[in-house]
Amino acid sequence: MIVKGTAFLARRSMLIERVGQAKWDAFFADLQEQIPSLAAPVVASSKLPAADFLKFSDLAVERFFAGDQRVLWMFGEKSADWAISEGPYKAFFQSRDVRSFVTAAPALWQAYYSAGELKADVDEGVVDVSIHVPVQHVHFEFSVMGYVKRGLELIGTTVTRCEALKAFSLGDDHVHYRFVVR
């Protein structure tokens, strides 16, 4: 799988905000030796191998968050902030308009990730999201859950519960999440 540069840029922005430019610069210098694909300038339209992107996430969590992998949820939330505020889809969303969010979610997914397919449906305050992706990684799963959760919050809904109904399992490339909103 390939991940678009927007994902990398969003995580970079979050880290710079948290640790400062100097610490990020030192970290990035180390990264360029370990992950050569990150050495080239990354712009929103560029693509990164998913394995390199996930390795970057792993190293960032280890270095700046003492290995606490729950922070990958935050990565997803910050990425949603970035994609909706800076990206081309902010005009799609009206306050508390969950149906429009669900309708736009597949296109938003394609703008953010370069592979896989997202399907979403809403019924009486329950948003079901299923994703088919050719990568199985718990960090990716946390990122996706955070991304959708934050996107729902950005349109003014309150997410009262979210759960993975079908998480990644060995050899399975489909996941299914449920978000209860009001």
JOUR-V467940 format. One line per field, one symbol per residue. ss: DSSP state (~ for helix, > for strand, _ for the rest). A space follows every 10 residues. Layout:
ss: ???
//
This chain:
ss: _>>>~~~~~~ ~~~~~~~~~_ ~~~~~~~~~~ ~~~~_~~~__ ______>>>~ ~~~~~~~~~~ ~~~~______ ~~~~~~~~~~ ~~~~~~___~ ~~_____~~~ ~~~~~~~~~~ ~~>___>>>> >>>__>>>>> >>_____~~~ ~~~~~~~~~~ ~~~~____>> >>>>>>____ ___>>>>>>> >_
//
